[in-house]
Amino acid sequence: MGTENTLGGSVNEFEQYLQLAESGNAFAQYKIGDFYYSGKGVEKNIDKAVYWYKLAAENGNAEAQYCVGYAYYYGESVEKDFAVAYEYFKKSAEAGVSASQKRLGDLYYFGDGVDADYEKAFGWYKKAAEQNNQYALGRLGDCYYYGDGVEKNYEKAVEYYGKAAEGGVAPACYSLGYCYFYGEGVEKDYIKAAYWYTKSAEKGDADAQYSLGKCYFNGHGVAVDYDKAVYWYKKAAEQGHDWAQNNLGVCYNDGKGVTRDYNEAFKLYLKSAEQDNAVAQNNVGFYYERGIGTQIDIKKAVYWYEKAVAQGNIDAHYNLGCLYLDGDVFTADDEKAYALLGKAANKGHKGAQFEYGKCYLFGKGAQKDMLQAAYWWQKAAENGHVAAMGNLGSCYYNGDGIQKDYAKAFYWFTKGAAAGNDYAQKNLGQCYEKGAGTVKDAAQAIYWYEKAAAQNNTAALNALANIYFFGSGVAADKNKAKEYWSRAAQLGNKFAKEMLKDRFGIKF
């Protein structure tokens, strides 16, 4: 194997070294081990390689001691044993072999074969780095980044990552890209981040492949390119990267860079979820709840939501809370819904804030309390929840849980209507019709009623029918009134059916 992984030789060289090795020459024994390990000049044979490395190591050859330590570290020809690996690496490291110094640092850092000791790990990495060991330079960067064995210093981390990255060390290239992406120890620079992610990804680093996929998906440092995002997500996912599996699932769910395929999305989400990825667990729960890419299975939906909830995933709190809030006789649980939605609402989840307000509106899991309902709808509306805008507008319009204020009602109805909420559109039309919070404007009233009616809002259809039947601000047109009431009646509205019967003698 060699400490520098540079092996070579011919049959004649092998025979020459073999004679010396058999006579007890430690360097020759080490070289014979290299011949067998590389398969150059002789048929590859790891067992024989380790045999000769051991002979050389026992005779004091420091490079061979590294090789034997390596064999025990990875379990090559011998049973994996970190403690034995430690003994060989230590002898070799003390003799000045940088590869062993770096490996010894790893053992102390991760607590393999020896008690974890960040300070000793840092010390050995530093010794190896002083000999320009590129991998040790990268590990020094990690120590400075995390504050392991040394005071945390992002600038120093970037310095060492940079040295290792220039030497082509894939993990260091990734870490340097990460620092540029988030502006840690260096000015934020998406272009440089993408550059270093690419360097690392091309060398097979899964974290870098995933991160590069994100850059292409979101247009960070590179142009948005869903095909390339999928390419890199796949590379990382094939190595078992849980976030890449989840994000690749998103691509299949959305049809970005691939043909939309819910079955494939579900498979990828499940792989990621089984690795304890909370976002994927929430996605799997959602798929089971809705029957997307798989059969509906509420028990499994609850199982996966609960797994994600246990990890603090706010979306899962919301989804499971909604399932309990709106569930059937087997799944409805107002108290659980209230608790889950409350946690998500207090974390700023706008959907949960809206549903939490509904808990207070209907008295589910708590006493009815319009003051609290209005409070949470205000929170949700301010966070951009469109339906909450309509509900909050109604609170201001009617003085429910909050002081009546037509101007504020008009404001929130306008916001919700512009975002396409039919309830807000209908109520905005009402504000214009009645001059509540604004000046009367029949044209605007009709415009917004029509917008809501186009979404089958029966209240808006009834309002339009009344306007045309009585000629409120427009010329009376009983045929149009009948048309609007008929549309509402077809949607099952009882009031519209009564109007058709009373005004036109039509039984619906």
GITADA-V449277 format. One line per field, one symbol per residue. phi: phi as a letter, one per 40 degrees, with the letter a starting at -180 (. if undefined). A space follows every 10 residues. Layout:
BEGIN
phi = ???
END
This chain:
BEGIN
phi = .gcbfbbaib cccdcccccc ccchcccccc ccdcdcccgb gaccacccdc dcdccccccg ccccccccdc cccbgcgbcd acccddcccc dccccgcccc ccccdccccc gcgacdaccc ddccdccccc cgccccdccc dcccccgcga cdacccdcdc dccccccgcd dcdccccccc cbgbgacdac ccccccdcdc cccgcccccc ccdccccbgc gacdacccdc dcdcdccccg ccccccccdc ccccgbgacd acccdcccdc dccccgcccc ccccdccccc gcgaccaccc dcdccccccc cgccccdccc cccccbcccc bcacccdccc cccccccgcc ccccccccdc ccgbgacdac ccdcdcccdc cccgcccccc ccdcccccgc gacdaccccd dccccccccg ccccccccdc ccccgcgacc acccdcdccc dcccbgcccc ccccccdccc gcgaccaccc dccccccccc cgccdccccc cccbgccb
END
